[in-house]
Amino acid sequence: MRISGVGSALPENRYPQEKLTQALKLYWGNKLTNPEQLERLHSRTGVDSRHLAFPLQRYTEFSSWGETNSA
């Protein structure tokens, strides 16, 4: 067996970590008992940005984890 080639690809939907943190806080709203913990966790991951499979606003349209996973 031989490797004939390699490549990489990332989804085009790239977002700064701060924007994702704010989106999660907005989405979870009052369900977050301590939103500062989420901010602290996200700020200390060492991640500047993340690539998502879909545009950020699309994730609020999914009704379950299974639906998101199937998409």
CHARMM-style PDB file with segment names, atoms N, HN, CA, C and O in Angstrom:
ATOM      1  N   MET     1       0.844  -1.168   0.000  1.00  0.00      PROA
ATOM      2  CA  MET     1       0.000   0.000   0.000  1.00  0.00      PROA
ATOM      3  C   MET     1       0.894   1.237   0.000  1.00  0.00      PROA
ATOM      4  O   MET     1       1.914   1.276   0.687  1.00  0.00      PROA
ATOM      5  N   ARG     2       0.506   2.233  -0.767  1.00  0.00      PROA
ATOM      6  HN  ARG     2      -0.323   2.201  -1.325  1.00  0.00      PROA
ATOM      7  CA  ARG     2       1.234   3.502  -0.824  1.00  0.00      PROA
ATOM      8  C   ARG     2       0.267   4.666  -0.652  1.00  0.00      PROA
ATOM      9  O   ARG     2      -0.899   4.597  -1.041  1.00  0.00      PROA
ATOM     10  N   ILE     3       0.771   5.709  -0.072  1.00  0.00      PROA
ATOM     11  HN  ILE     3       1.718   5.766   0.244  1.00  0.00      PROA
ATOM     12  CA  ILE     3      -0.015   6.941   0.037  1.00  0.00      PROA
ATOM     13  C   ILE     3       0.211   7.722  -1.249  1.00  0.00      PROA
ATOM     14  O   ILE     3       1.344   8.071  -1.581  1.00  0.00      PROA
ATOM     15  N   SER     4      -0.865   7.993  -1.966  1.00  0.00      PROA
ATOM     16  HN  SER     4      -1.786   7.709  -1.696  1.00  0.00      PROA
ATOM     17  CA  SER     4      -0.740   8.674  -3.245  1.00  0.00      PROA
ATOM     18  C   SER     4      -0.806  10.189  -3.126  1.00  0.00      PROA
ATOM     19  O   SER     4      -0.425  10.902  -4.054  1.00  0.00      PROA
ATOM     20  N   GLY     5      -1.283  10.682  -2.002  1.00  0.00      PROA
ATOM     21  HN  GLY     5      -1.592  10.103  -1.247  1.00  0.00      PROA
ATOM     22  CA  GLY     5      -1.354  12.128  -1.828  1.00  0.00      PROA
ATOM     23  C   GLY     5      -1.981  12.470  -0.489  1.00  0.00      PROA
ATOM     24  O   GLY     5      -2.628  11.637   0.146  1.00  0.00      PROA
ATOM     25  N   VAL     6      -1.781  13.673  -0.087  1.00  0.00      PROA
ATOM     26  HN  VAL     6      -1.255  14.350  -0.603  1.00  0.00      PROA
ATOM     27  CA  VAL     6      -2.372  14.171   1.156  1.00  0.00      PROA
ATOM     28  C   VAL     6      -2.919  15.567   0.915  1.00  0.00      PROA
ATOM     29  O   VAL     6      -2.519  16.253  -0.025  1.00  0.00      PROA
ATOM     30  N   GLY     7      -3.812  15.965   1.755  1.00  0.00      PROA
ATOM     31  HN  GLY     7      -4.136  15.408   2.519  1.00  0.00      PROA
ATOM     32  CA  GLY     7      -4.379  17.300   1.637  1.00  0.00      PROA
ATOM     33  C   GLY     7      -5.094  17.659   2.918  1.00  0.00      PROA
ATOM     34  O   GLY     7      -5.259  16.829   3.811  1.00  0.00      PROA
ATOM     35  N   SER     8      -5.504  18.875   2.994  1.00  0.00      PROA
ATOM     36  HN  SER     8      -5.370  19.550   2.268  1.00  0.00      PROA
ATOM     37  CA  SER     8      -6.274  19.317   4.153  1.00  0.00      PROA
ATOM     38  C   SER     8      -7.335  20.303   3.688  1.00  0.00      PROA
ATOM     39  O   SER     8      -7.214  20.939   2.640  1.00  0.00      PROA
ATOM     40  N   ALA     9      -8.346  20.404   4.479  1.00  0.00      PROA
ATOM     41  HN  ALA     9      -8.445  19.888   5.330  1.00  0.00      PROA
ATOM     42  CA  ALA     9      -9.424  21.338   4.155  1.00  0.00      PROA
ATOM     43  C   ALA     9     -10.108  21.752   5.444  1.00  0.00      PROA
ATOM     44  O   ALA     9     -10.225  20.959   6.379  1.00  0.00      PROA
ATOM     45  N   LEU    10     -10.547  22.965   5.488  1.00  0.00      PROA
ATOM     46  HN  LEU    10     -10.452  23.608   4.728  1.00  0.00      PROA
ATOM     47  CA  LEU    10     -11.284  23.491   6.629  1.00  0.00      PROA
ATOM     48  C   LEU    10     -12.557  24.147   6.122  1.00  0.00      PROA
ATOM     49  O   LEU    10     -12.554  24.747   5.047  1.00  0.00      PROA
ATOM     50  N   PRO    11     -13.650  24.044   6.880  1.00  0.00      PROA
ATOM     51  CA  PRO    11     -14.876  24.733   6.471  1.00  0.00      PROA
ATOM     52  C   PRO    11     -14.636  26.246   6.378  1.00  0.00      PROA
ATOM     53  O   PRO    11     -13.795  26.794   7.090  1.00  0.00      PROA
ATOM     54  N   GLU    12     -15.362  26.888   5.522  1.00  0.00      PROA
ATOM     55  HN  GLU    12     -16.046  26.442   4.943  1.00  0.00      PROA
ATOM     56  CA  GLU    12     -15.169  28.335   5.321  1.00  0.00      PROA
ATOM     57  C   GLU    12     -15.730  29.177   6.464  1.00  0.00      PROA
ATOM     58  O   GLU    12     -15.432  30.368   6.556  1.00  0.00      PROA
ATOM     59  N   ASN    13     -16.525  28.583   7.321  1.00  0.00      PROA
ATOM     60  HN  ASN    13     -16.768  27.615   7.246  1.00  0.00      PROA
ATOM     61  CA  ASN    13     -17.170  29.323   8.408  1.00  0.00      PROA
ATOM     62  C   ASN    13     -16.226  29.410   9.607  1.00  0.00      PROA
ATOM     63  O   ASN    13     -16.240  28.556  10.494  1.00  0.00      PROA
ATOM     64  N   ARG    14     -15.420  30.446   9.611  1.00  0.00      PROA
ATOM     65  HN  ARG    14     -15.409  31.140   8.891  1.00  0.00      PROA
ATOM     66  CA  ARG    14     -14.423  30.640  10.675  1.00  0.00      PROA
ATOM     67  C   ARG    14     -14.856  31.806  11.559  1.00  0.00      PROA
ATOM     68  O   ARG    14     -15.225  32.871  11.063  1.00  0.00      PROA
ATOM     69  N   TYR    15     -14.807  31.591  12.876  1.00  0.00      PROA
ATOM     70  HN  TYR    15     -14.507  30.726  13.279  1.00  0.00      PROA
ATOM     71  CA  TYR    15     -15.266  32.607  13.823  1.00  0.00      PROA
ATOM     72  C   TYR    15     -14.248  32.779  14.943  1.00  0.00      PROA
ATOM     73  O   TYR    15     -13.655  31.803  15.403  1.00  0.00      PROA
ATOM     74  N   PRO    16     -14.046  34.013  15.381  1.00  0.00      PROA
ATOM     75  CA  PRO    16     -13.186  34.237  16.546  1.00  0.00      PROA
ATOM     76  C   PRO    16     -13.814  33.590  17.786  1.00  0.00      PROA
ATOM     77  O   PRO    16     -15.037  33.550  17.923  1.00  0.00      PROA
ATOM     78  N   GLN    17     -12.982  33.098  18.665  1.00  0.00      PROA
ATOM     79  HN  GLN    17     -11.989  33.131  18.554  1.00  0.00      PROA
ATOM     80  CA  GLN    17     -13.457  32.452  19.887  1.00  0.00      PROA
ATOM     81  C   GLN    17     -14.381  33.379  20.678  1.00  0.00      PROA
ATOM     82  O   GLN    17     -15.388  32.925  21.220  1.00  0.00      PROA
ATOM     83  N   GLU    18     -14.056  34.653  20.749  1.00  0.00      PROA
ATOM     84  HN  GLU    18     -13.237  35.021  20.308  1.00  0.00      PROA
ATOM     85  CA  GLU    18     -14.886  35.608  21.499  1.00  0.00      PROA
ATOM     86  C   GLU    18     -16.305  35.681  20.945  1.00  0.00      PROA
ATOM     87  O   GLU    18     -17.270  35.768  21.705  1.00  0.00      PROA
ATOM     88  N   LYS    19     -16.427  35.646  19.621  1.00  0.00      PROA
ATOM     89  HN  LYS    19     -15.643  35.575  19.004  1.00  0.00      PROA
ATOM     90  CA  LYS    19     -17.762  35.708  19.010  1.00  0.00      PROA
ATOM     91  C   LYS    19     -18.566  34.454  19.342  1.00  0.00      PROA
ATOM     92  O   LYS    19     -19.770  34.537  19.589  1.00  0.00      PROA
ATOM     93  N   LEU    20     -17.914  33.301  19.350  1.00  0.00      PROA
ATOM     94  HN  LEU    20     -16.937  33.234  19.150  1.00  0.00      PROA
ATOM     95  CA  LEU    20     -18.600  32.058  19.696  1.00  0.00      PROA
ATOM     96  C   LEU    20     -19.025  32.061  21.163  1.00  0.00      PROA
ATOM     97  O   LEU    20     -20.109  31.582  21.498  1.00  0.00      PROA
ATOM     98  N   THR    21     -18.191  32.590  22.017  1.00  0.00      PROA
ATOM     99  HN  THR    21     -17.311  32.979  21.745  1.00  0.00      PROA
ATOM    100  CA  THR    21     -18.531  32.691  23.438  1.00  0.00      PROA
ATOM    101  C   THR    21     -19.775  33.547  23.613  1.00  0.00      PROA
ATOM    102  O   THR    21     -20.694  33.167  24.339  1.00  0.00      PROA
ATOM    103  N   GLN    22     -19.813  34.690  22.960  1.00  0.00      PROA
ATOM    104  HN  GLN    22     -19.066  34.999  22.370  1.00  0.00      PROA
ATOM    105  CA  GLN    22     -20.972  35.579  23.069  1.00  0.00      PROA
ATOM    106  C   GLN    22     -22.226  34.924  22.496  1.00  0.00      PROA
ATOM    107  O   GLN    22     -23.316  35.081  23.047  1.00  0.00      PROA
ATOM    108  N   ALA    23     -22.077  34.195  21.398  1.00  0.00      PROA
ATOM    109  HN  ALA    23     -21.192  34.068  20.950  1.00  0.00      PROA
ATOM    110  CA  ALA    23     -23.223  33.507  20.794  1.00  0.00      PROA
ATOM    111  C   ALA    23     -23.774  32.433  21.738  1.00  0.00      PROA
ATOM    112  O   ALA    23     -24.990  32.276  21.853  1.00  0.00      PROA
ATOM    113  N   LEU    24     -22.891  31.699  22.408  1.00  0.00      PROA
ATOM    114  HN  LEU    24     -21.904  31.827  22.314  1.00  0.00      PROA
ATOM    115  CA  LEU    24     -23.343  30.689  23.367  1.00  0.00      PROA
ATOM    116  C   LEU    24     -24.045  31.329  24.551  1.00  0.00      PROA
ATOM    117  O   LEU    24     -25.067  30.826  25.018  1.00  0.00      PROA
ATOM    118  N   LYS    25     -23.508  32.423  25.032  1.00  0.00      PROA
ATOM    119  HN  LYS    25     -22.678  32.832  24.652  1.00  0.00      PROA
ATOM    120  CA  LYS    25     -24.155  33.120  26.151  1.00  0.00      PROA
ATOM    121  C   LYS    25     -25.545  33.597  25.762  1.00  0.00      PROA
ATOM    122  O   LYS    25     -26.482  33.488  26.553  1.00  0.00      PROA
ATOM    123  N   LEU    26     -25.684  34.119  24.568  1.00  0.00      PROA
ATOM    124  HN  LEU    26     -24.922  34.207  23.926  1.00  0.00      PROA
ATOM    125  CA  LEU    26     -26.975  34.584  24.089  1.00  0.00      PROA
ATOM    126  C   LEU    26     -27.940  33.408  23.908  1.00  0.00      PROA
ATOM    127  O   LEU    26     -29.106  33.495  24.293  1.00  0.00      PROA
ATOM    128  N   TYR    27     -27.456  32.321  23.328  1.00  0.00      PROA
ATOM    129  HN  TYR    27     -26.509  32.251  23.015  1.00  0.00      PROA
ATOM    130  CA  TYR    27     -28.297  31.153  23.067  1.00  0.00      PROA
ATOM    131  C   TYR    27     -28.783  30.514  24.366  1.00  0.00      PROA
ATOM    132  O   TYR    27     -29.966  30.200  24.496  1.00  0.00      PROA
ATOM    133  N   TRP    28     -27.879  30.319  25.326  1.00  0.00      PROA
ATOM    134  HN  TRP    28     -26.918  30.574  25.220  1.00  0.00      PROA
ATOM    135  CA  TRP    28     -28.250  29.682  26.584  1.00  0.00      PROA
ATOM    136  C   TRP    28     -28.958  30.626  27.543  1.00  0.00      PROA
ATOM    137  O   TRP    28     -29.687  30.172  28.425  1.00  0.00      PROA
ATOM    138  N   GLY    29     -28.760  31.913  27.389  1.00  0.00      PROA
ATOM    139  HN  GLY    29     -28.167  32.282  26.673  1.00  0.00      PROA
ATOM    140  CA  GLY    29     -29.454  32.913  28.187  1.00  0.00      PROA
ATOM    141  C   GLY    29     -29.448  32.633  29.672  1.00  0.00      PROA
ATOM    142  O   GLY    29     -28.390  32.456  30.275  1.00  0.00      PROA
ATOM    143  N   ASN    30     -30.627  32.592  30.261  1.00  0.00      PROA
ATOM    144  HN  ASN    30     -31.487  32.735  29.771  1.00  0.00      PROA
ATOM    145  CA  ASN    30     -30.769  32.409  31.703  1.00  0.00      PROA
ATOM    146  C   ASN    30     -30.421  31.009  32.188  1.00  0.00      PROA
ATOM    147  O   ASN    30     -30.337  30.777  33.394  1.00  0.00      PROA
ATOM    148  N   LYS    31     -30.217  30.069  31.263  1.00  0.00      PROA
ATOM    149  HN  LYS    31     -30.285  30.257  30.284  1.00  0.00      PROA
ATOM    150  CA  LYS    31     -29.836  28.715  31.665  1.00  0.00      PROA
ATOM    151  C   LYS    31     -28.407  28.679  32.228  1.00  0.00      PROA
ATOM    152  O   LYS    31     -28.035  27.754  32.951  1.00  0.00      PROA
ATOM    153  N   LEU    32     -27.620  29.700  31.884  1.00  0.00      PROA
ATOM    154  HN  LEU    32     -27.922  30.451  31.297  1.00  0.00      PROA
ATOM    155  CA  LEU    32     -26.265  29.798  32.432  1.00  0.00      PROA
ATOM    156  C   LEU    32     -26.344  30.468  33.798  1.00  0.00      PROA
ATOM    157  O   LEU    32     -26.693  31.644  33.905  1.00  0.00      PROA
ATOM    158  N   THR    33     -26.021  29.721  34.825  1.00  0.00      PROA
ATOM    159  HN  THR    33     -25.738  28.766  34.738  1.00  0.00      PROA
ATOM    160  CA  THR    33     -26.078  30.305  36.170  1.00  0.00      PROA
ATOM    161  C   THR    33     -24.885  31.204  36.441  1.00  0.00      PROA
ATOM    162  O   THR    33     -24.955  32.097  37.286  1.00  0.00      PROA
ATOM    163  N   ASN    34     -23.779  30.969  35.721  1.00  0.00      PROA
ATOM    164  HN  ASN    34     -23.723  30.244  35.035  1.00  0.00      PROA
ATOM    165  CA  ASN    34     -22.587  31.791  35.914  1.00  0.00      PROA
ATOM    166  C   ASN    34     -21.893  31.998  34.561  1.00  0.00      PROA
ATOM    167  O   ASN    34     -20.923  31.304  34.257  1.00  0.00      PROA
ATOM    168  N   PRO    35     -22.376  32.938  33.751  1.00  0.00      PROA
ATOM    169  CA  PRO    35     -21.808  33.143  32.414  1.00  0.00      PROA
ATOM    170  C   PRO    35     -20.327  33.520  32.440  1.00  0.00      PROA
ATOM    171  O   PRO    35     -19.613  33.320  31.457  1.00  0.00      PROA
ATOM    172  N   GLU    36     -19.876  34.060  33.561  1.00  0.00      PROA
ATOM    173  HN  GLU    36     -20.457  34.222  34.359  1.00  0.00      PROA
ATOM    174  CA  GLU    36     -18.465  34.433  33.668  1.00  0.00      PROA
ATOM    175  C   GLU    36     -17.558  33.201  33.601  1.00  0.00      PROA
ATOM    176  O   GLU    36     -16.426  33.287  33.124  1.00  0.00      PROA
ATOM    177  N   GLN    37     -18.051  32.071  34.073  1.00  0.00      PROA
ATOM    178  HN  GLN    37     -18.970  32.001  34.460  1.00  0.00      PROA
ATOM    179  CA  GLN    37     -17.268  30.832  33.992  1.00  0.00      PROA
ATOM    180  C   GLN    37     -17.051  30.415  32.544  1.00  0.00      PROA
ATOM    181  O   GLN    37     -15.960  29.976  32.179  1.00  0.00      PROA
ATOM    182  N   LEU    38     -18.090  30.553  31.716  1.00  0.00      PROA
ATOM    183  HN  LEU    38     -18.976  30.910  32.012  1.00  0.00      PROA
ATOM    184  CA  LEU    38     -17.965  30.238  30.301  1.00  0.00      PROA
ATOM    185  C   LEU    38     -16.933  31.152  29.655  1.00  0.00      PROA
ATOM    186  O   LEU    38     -16.080  30.693  28.896  1.00  0.00      PROA
ATOM    187  N   GLU    39     -17.009  32.439  29.955  1.00  0.00      PROA
ATOM    188  HN  GLU    39     -17.702  32.812  30.572  1.00  0.00      PROA
ATOM    189  CA  GLU    39     -16.040  33.388  29.405  1.00  0.00      PROA
ATOM    190  C   GLU    39     -14.617  33.042  29.847  1.00  0.00      PROA
ATOM    191  O   GLU    39     -13.685  33.073  29.043  1.00  0.00      PROA
ATOM    192  N   ARG    40     -14.463  32.719  31.102  1.00  0.00      PROA
ATOM    193  HN  ARG    40     -15.220  32.694  31.755  1.00  0.00      PROA
ATOM    194  CA  ARG    40     -13.143  32.385  31.630  1.00  0.00      PROA
ATOM    195  C   ARG    40     -12.593  31.120  30.962  1.00  0.00      PROA
ATOM    196  O   ARG    40     -11.427  31.073  30.570  1.00  0.00      PROA
ATOM    197  N   LEU    41     -13.440  30.105  30.839  1.00  0.00      PROA
ATOM    198  HN  LEU    41     -14.387  30.143  31.157  1.00  0.00      PROA
ATOM    199  CA  LEU    41     -13.027  28.866  30.188  1.00  0.00      PROA
ATOM    200  C   LEU    41     -12.606  29.112  28.743  1.00  0.00      PROA
ATOM    201  O   LEU    41     -11.534  28.676  28.324  1.00  0.00      PROA
ATOM    202  N   HSD    42     -13.434  29.797  27.993  1.00  0.00      PROA
ATOM    203  HN  HSD    42     -14.305  30.151  28.333  1.00  0.00      PROA
ATOM    204  CA  HSD    42     -13.143  30.050  26.576  1.00  0.00      PROA
ATOM    205  C   HSD    42     -11.923  30.942  26.391  1.00  0.00      PROA
ATOM    206  O   HSD    42     -11.181  30.777  25.423  1.00  0.00      PROA
ATOM    207  N   SER    43     -11.708  31.867  27.288  1.00  0.00      PROA
ATOM    208  HN  SER    43     -12.310  32.001  28.075  1.00  0.00      PROA
ATOM    209  CA  SER    43     -10.564  32.769  27.136  1.00  0.00      PROA
ATOM    210  C   SER    43      -9.240  32.079  27.451  1.00  0.00      PROA
ATOM    211  O   SER    43      -8.179  32.566  27.063  1.00  0.00      PROA
ATOM    212  N   ARG    44      -9.298  30.950  28.153  1.00  0.00      PROA
ATOM    213  HN  ARG    44     -10.161  30.555  28.469  1.00  0.00      PROA
ATOM    214  CA  ARG    44      -8.062  30.261  28.557  1.00  0.00      PROA
ATOM    215  C   ARG    44      -7.762  29.005  27.745  1.00  0.00      PROA
ATOM    216  O   ARG    44      -6.848  28.253  28.085  1.00  0.00      PROA
ATOM    217  N   THR    45      -8.510  28.774  26.694  1.00  0.00      PROA
ATOM    218  HN  THR    45      -9.253  29.384  26.418  1.00  0.00      PROA
ATOM    219  CA  THR    45      -8.277  27.568  25.888  1.00  0.00      PROA
ATOM    220  C   THR    45      -7.065  27.704  24.973  1.00  0.00      PROA
ATOM    221  O   THR    45      -6.520  26.703  24.508  1.00  0.00      PROA
ATOM    222  N   GLY    46      -6.645  28.934  24.716  1.00  0.00      PROA
ATOM    223  HN  GLY    46      -7.088  29.747  25.093  1.00  0.00      PROA
ATOM    224  CA  GLY    46      -5.542  29.136  23.783  1.00  0.00      PROA
ATOM    225  C   GLY    46      -5.984  29.070  22.333  1.00  0.00      PROA
ATOM    226  O   GLY    46      -5.155  29.006  21.425  1.00  0.00      PROA
ATOM    227  N   VAL    47      -7.301  29.086  22.116  1.00  0.00      PROA
ATOM    228  HN  VAL    47      -7.974  29.138  22.854  1.00  0.00      PROA
ATOM    229  CA  VAL    47      -7.863  29.010  20.762  1.00  0.00      PROA
ATOM    230  C   VAL    47      -8.264  30.416  20.328  1.00  0.00      PROA
ATOM    231  O   VAL    47      -9.015  31.101  21.023  1.00  0.00      PROA
ATOM    232  N   ASP    48      -7.757  30.837  19.178  1.00  0.00      PROA
ATOM    233  HN  ASP    48      -7.147  30.281  18.614  1.00  0.00      PROA
ATOM    234  CA  ASP    48      -8.109  32.167  18.661  1.00  0.00      PROA
ATOM    235  C   ASP    48      -9.388  32.146  17.842  1.00  0.00      PROA
ATOM    236  O   ASP    48     -10.190  33.078  17.902  1.00  0.00      PROA
ATOM    237  N   SER    49      -9.574  31.071  17.072  1.00  0.00      PROA
ATOM    238  HN  SER    49      -8.922  30.314  17.024  1.00  0.00      PROA
ATOM    239  CA  SER    49     -10.763  30.975  16.227  1.00  0.00      PROA
ATOM    240  C   SER    49     -11.088  29.500  15.996  1.00  0.00      PROA
ATOM    241  O   SER    49     -10.272  28.611  16.240  1.00  0.00      PROA
ATOM    242  N   ARG    50     -12.313  29.276  15.517  1.00  0.00      PROA
ATOM    243  HN  ARG    50     -12.976  29.998  15.319  1.00  0.00      PROA
ATOM    244  CA  ARG    50     -12.774  27.915  15.235  1.00  0.00      PROA
ATOM    245  C   ARG    50     -13.489  27.902  13.884  1.00  0.00      PROA
ATOM    246  O   ARG    50     -14.091  28.891  13.467  1.00  0.00      PROA
ATOM    247  N   HSD    51     -13.404  26.765  13.223  1.00  0.00      PROA
ATOM    248  HN  HSD    51     -12.915  25.961  13.562  1.00  0.00      PROA
ATOM    249  CA  HSD    51     -14.117  26.540  11.970  1.00  0.00      PROA
ATOM    250  C   HSD    51     -15.360  25.715  12.270  1.00  0.00      PROA
ATOM    251  O   HSD    51     -15.288  24.697  12.959  1.00  0.00      PROA
ATOM    252  N   LEU    52     -16.490  26.155  11.753  1.00  0.00      PROA
ATOM    253  HN  LEU    52     -16.548  26.982  11.194  1.00  0.00      PROA
ATOM    254  CA  LEU    52     -17.748  25.442  11.946  1.00  0.00      PROA
ATOM    255  C   LEU    52     -18.244  24.909  10.611  1.00  0.00      PROA
ATOM    256  O   LEU    52     -17.943  25.471   9.558  1.00  0.00      PROA
ATOM    257  N   ALA    53     -18.999  23.829  10.660  1.00  0.00      PROA
ATOM    258  HN  ALA    53     -19.243  23.372  11.516  1.00  0.00      PROA
ATOM    259  CA  ALA    53     -19.535  23.229   9.441  1.00  0.00      PROA
ATOM    260  C   ALA    53     -20.574  24.121   8.774  1.00  0.00      PROA
ATOM    261  O   ALA    53     -20.706  24.119   7.550  1.00  0.00      PROA
ATOM    262  N   PHE    54     -21.313  24.885   9.579  1.00  0.00      PROA
ATOM    263  HN  PHE    54     -21.206  24.887  10.574  1.00  0.00      PROA
ATOM    264  CA  PHE    54     -22.375  25.757   9.069  1.00  0.00      PROA
ATOM    265  C   PHE    54     -22.148  27.180   9.563  1.00  0.00      PROA
ATOM    266  O   PHE    54     -21.392  27.394  10.511  1.00  0.00      PROA
ATOM    267  N   PRO    55     -22.792  28.148   8.933  1.00  0.00      PROA
ATOM    268  CA  PRO    55     -22.736  29.513   9.475  1.00  0.00      PROA
ATOM    269  C   PRO    55     -23.287  29.523  10.901  1.00  0.00      PROA
ATOM    270  O   PRO    55     -24.209  28.772  11.220  1.00  0.00      PROA
ATOM    271  N   LEU    56     -22.734  30.353  11.732  1.00  0.00      PROA
ATOM    272  HN  LEU    56     -21.985  30.963  11.473  1.00  0.00      PROA
ATOM    273  CA  LEU    56     -23.079  30.392  13.155  1.00  0.00      PROA
ATOM    274  C   LEU    56     -24.584  30.502  13.394  1.00  0.00      PROA
ATOM    275  O   LEU    56     -25.116  29.794  14.249  1.00  0.00      PROA
ATOM    276  N   GLN    57     -25.273  31.359  12.670  1.00  0.00      PROA
ATOM    277  HN  GLN    57     -24.840  31.934  11.975  1.00  0.00      PROA
ATOM    278  CA  GLN    57     -26.704  31.575  12.893  1.00  0.00      PROA
ATOM    279  C   GLN    57     -27.542  30.337  12.570  1.00  0.00      PROA
ATOM    280  O   GLN    57     -28.662  30.207  13.063  1.00  0.00      PROA
ATOM    281  N   ARG    58     -27.018  29.432  11.755  1.00  0.00      PROA
ATOM    282  HN  ARG    58     -26.108  29.537  11.355  1.00  0.00      PROA
ATOM    283  CA  ARG    58     -27.759  28.214  11.390  1.00  0.00      PROA
ATOM    284  C   ARG    58     -27.944  27.282  12.582  1.00  0.00      PROA
ATOM    285  O   ARG    58     -28.928  26.545  12.640  1.00  0.00      PROA
ATOM    286  N   TYR    59     -27.027  27.305  13.517  1.00  0.00      PROA
ATOM    287  HN  TYR    59     -26.228  27.904  13.470  1.00  0.00      PROA
ATOM    288  CA  TYR    59     -27.100  26.369  14.636  1.00  0.00      PROA
ATOM    289  C   TYR    59     -28.322  26.598  15.522  1.00  0.00      PROA
ATOM    290  O   TYR    59     -28.782  25.662  16.177  1.00  0.00      PROA
ATOM    291  N   THR    60     -28.848  27.790  15.559  1.00  0.00      PROA
ATOM    292  HN  THR    60     -28.474  28.550  15.028  1.00  0.00      PROA
ATOM    293  CA  THR    60     -30.054  28.050  16.356  1.00  0.00      PROA
ATOM    294  C   THR    60     -31.298  27.451  15.705  1.00  0.00      PROA
ATOM    295  O   THR    60     -32.336  27.332  16.356  1.00  0.00      PROA
ATOM    296  N   GLU    61     -31.208  27.077  14.438  1.00  0.00      PROA
ATOM    297  HN  GLU    61     -30.365  27.174  13.909  1.00  0.00      PROA
ATOM    298  CA  GLU    61     -32.345  26.505  13.712  1.00  0.00      PROA
ATOM    299  C   GLU    61     -32.505  25.003  13.951  1.00  0.00      PROA
ATOM    300  O   GLU    61     -33.583  24.455  13.724  1.00  0.00      PROA
ATOM    301  N   PHE    62     -31.462  24.345  14.398  1.00  0.00      PROA
ATOM    302  HN  PHE    62     -30.586  24.790  14.583  1.00  0.00      PROA
ATOM    303  CA  PHE    62     -31.538  22.910  14.653  1.00  0.00      PROA
ATOM    304  C   PHE    62     -32.319  22.656  15.937  1.00  0.00      PROA
ATOM    305  O   PHE    62     -32.204  23.409  16.904  1.00  0.00      PROA
ATOM    306  N   SER    63     -33.121  21.580  15.934  1.00  0.00      PROA
ATOM    307  HN  SER    63     -33.214  20.969  15.148  1.00  0.00      PROA
ATOM    308  CA  SER    63     -33.943  21.305  17.095  1.00  0.00      PROA
ATOM    309  C   SER    63     -33.370  20.236  18.013  1.00  0.00      PROA
ATOM    310  O   SER    63     -33.852  20.049  19.130  1.00  0.00      PROA
ATOM    311  N   SER    64     -32.333  19.527  17.542  1.00  0.00      PROA
ATOM    312  HN  SER    64     -31.941  19.679  16.635  1.00  0.00      PROA
ATOM    313  CA  SER    64     -31.740  18.486  18.392  1.00  0.00      PROA
ATOM    314  C   SER    64     -30.299  18.220  17.939  1.00  0.00      PROA
ATOM    315  O   SER    64     -29.869  18.620  16.857  1.00  0.00      PROA
ATOM    316  N   TRP    65     -29.581  17.524  18.824  1.00  0.00      PROA
ATOM    317  HN  TRP    65     -29.931  17.199  19.702  1.00  0.00      PROA
ATOM    318  CA  TRP    65     -28.212  17.132  18.495  1.00  0.00      PROA
ATOM    319  C   TRP    65     -28.230  16.201  17.282  1.00  0.00      PROA
ATOM    320  O   TRP    65     -27.380  16.321  16.400  1.00  0.00      PROA
ATOM    321  N   GLY    66     -29.187  15.276  17.229  1.00  0.00      PROA
ATOM    322  HN  GLY    66     -29.878  15.178  17.945  1.00  0.00      PROA
ATOM    323  CA  GLY    66     -29.290  14.340  16.116  1.00  0.00      PROA
ATOM    324  C   GLY    66     -29.502  15.044  14.789  1.00  0.00      PROA
ATOM    325  O   GLY    66     -28.891  14.679  13.784  1.00  0.00      PROA
ATOM    326  N   GLU    67     -30.356  16.043  14.779  1.00  0.00      PROA
ATOM    327  HN  GLU    67     -30.852  16.340  15.596  1.00  0.00      PROA
ATOM    328  CA  GLU    67     -30.607  16.802  13.545  1.00  0.00      PROA
ATOM    329  C   GLU    67     -29.343  17.524  13.097  1.00  0.00      PROA
ATOM    330  O   GLU    67     -29.017  17.539  11.910  1.00  0.00      PROA
ATOM    331  N   THR    68     -28.646  18.112  14.034  1.00  0.00      PROA
ATOM    332  HN  THR    68     -28.911  18.099  14.998  1.00  0.00      PROA
ATOM    333  CA  THR    68     -27.394  18.806  13.706  1.00  0.00      PROA
ATOM    334  C   THR    68     -26.381  17.814  13.175  1.00  0.00      PROA
ATOM    335  O   THR    68     -25.711  18.079  12.176  1.00  0.00      PROA
ATOM    336  N   ASN    69     -26.264  16.682  13.831  1.00  0.00      PROA
ATOM    337  HN  ASN    69     -26.808  16.467  14.642  1.00  0.00      PROA
ATOM    338  CA  ASN    69     -25.305  15.669  13.420  1.00  0.00      PROA
ATOM    339  C   ASN    69     -25.622  15.117  12.027  1.00  0.00      PROA
ATOM    340  O   ASN    69     -24.715  14.873  11.230  1.00  0.00      PROA
ATOM    341  N   SER    70     -26.894  14.923  11.743  1.00  0.00      PROA
ATOM    342  HN  SER    70     -27.631  15.121  12.390  1.00  0.00      PROA
ATOM    343  CA  SER    70     -27.297  14.412  10.420  1.00  0.00      PROA
ATOM    344  C   SER    70     -26.990  15.420   9.314  1.00  0.00      PROA
ATOM    345  O   SER    70     -26.586  15.044   8.214  1.00  0.00      PROA
ATOM    346  N   ALA    71     -27.183  16.691   9.615  1.00  0.00      PROA
ATOM    347  HN  ALA    71     -27.511  16.997  10.509  1.00  0.00      PROA
ATOM    348  CA  ALA    71     -26.917  17.736   8.620  1.00  0.00      PROA
ATOM    349  C   ALA    71     -25.451  17.780   8.291  1.00  0.00      PROA
ATOM    350  OT1 ALA    71     -25.026  18.595   7.472  1.00  0.00      PROA
TER     351      ALA     71
END
